Amino acid sequence: MSIERAGTDDADDRVAPGSTVPLPSAAVMSPSEFTADLDDRTPAGIAATLSRRIRSGALAPGSRLPTVREVARELRVSPATVNQAWRALAATGAIVARGRAGTFVGELPSGRPAVGRYQRLHPPTDSAFRIDLSRGTPDPGLLPDLATALRTITAVDAGDLAAEYLGDAVLPELAARVRPDWPFRAERLAVFDGALDAIDRLLTLHIRLGDAVAVEDPCFPPFLDLLARLGAKPVPVHLDDSGLMPAELSRAVADFGVGALILQPRAQNPTGVSLAARRVRELTDILRATDTLIVEDDHSAGIASAPLRSLGARLPRRTVHVRSYSKSHGADLRLAVAGGPAELLDPVIERRMLGAGWTSRLLQRVLLTMLDDPTAADTVTAARAEYRRRSTELRRELAAHDITVARADGINLWLPVADENAAMISLAAAGIKVAPGGPFEAADTPRSDHVRLTVSPVTDADLPWLATELAAAASAAPTYRRIRRA
């Protein structure tokens, strides 16, 4: 097997199995060489062949691979077939996409699976904390009464729903209920098992290996985990108190040609920032000349106080808006509605029919019942006001200790600290669990350290003690040199 040199004239002493040619430290395999001993041209066969070459040392870490289209042309298969294999390899760390620079062989796996950001955010615990502010979940006592909705639907004949395979994937009544206040005219609506399910399916079908995807920085950690699994490159865009910063988004578009943008338009997790009206105009002006897919995660619909401002109001043909009901009506309903152009949602719907098919219409009926129930609506309104009050009161108590926390919408606060690890240790010693800021950081070099607090468990009786401990943790100094985890 001959190997082309890539950017270096120095070769090490290793030789690829079956070859007499030394293997360069940064080589590139041509498409014809890749297909030389490849008999199985399915995604699994392609992935297995490349994995075997990496494990055997035939391809060294840092070797650059041919492009997906080059391999597809040589194998006479679709680019989607090769892309599926590349994604599977990227998910294991065997290959790494570096944007326009290409796709490269990664370091040899250690045998221990990598821990995702979301797992690091919520590690197993023995529940030894006096108060847990780490979870990012609503107060169960502020949710509408699910039992009332269940009694309502069982009092009416819903048996046709329980036995139906070929009915509408979205209850027509639910679609009619959500359309009037959708932020733009949505050609297609679909119901998914939560917002992350919807976003995962959208990205899987519309993002290719190596694509650059603009994300908020700080960012909701599962988005970064999803992009890592797809072999996509996250491009951090910092936030100010009006949302994504236009100059940074413009730079990301110019430098990387981002294929998608993922954002949370209000009550952003973890900062609580919501888009300002002027900022929507500025961002859409930047994106108008591109073909960037816009995915909006309205994860706190119902309990967010800020008005919903969507980029889809100005770019409806490229925007998919996802509205979650987990924080307002109950996480275990696992329901989110996605709306946008048929061109973007129909492929997702069709692919889903080969698996889960649809989200339970019984659960859709439960949600519809709660949306139509005045008592449930009043409960959600009261919860929104209570979360805002708790957030305001905790910020006020912290201000009395000279700790300034930016005003935030929803249930989270982004607390600046001198050192993340020192703050976590100080709070753990006081019996307080918070979320570390590291998993939220999309940039390699964060500007400052933070921890995330969820205000839903906070009671008025807790406030003085809690503010005192948080203030002490915010100024805690490290007792050892920290090694930041990416």
Beta strands, then each sheet from edge to edge (+ up, - down):
strand 1: 4-5
strand 2: 11-15
strand 3: 22-24
strand 4: 27-28
strand 5: 64-65
strand 6: 95-97
strand 7: 103-105
strand 8: 131-132
strand 9: 188-192
strand 10: 212-217
strand 11: 233-240
strand 12: 243-244
strand 13: 260-263
strand 14: 293-298
strand 15: 319-324
strand 16: 336-340
strand 17: 412-417
strand 18: 432-433
strand 19: 435-436
strand 20: 449-454
sheet 1: 1+ 4-
sheet 2: 2+ 3-
sheet 3: 5+ 7- 6+
sheet 4: 8+ 18+
sheet 5: 9+ 16- 15+ 14+ 13+ 10+ 11+ 12-
sheet 6: 17+ 20- 19+
end
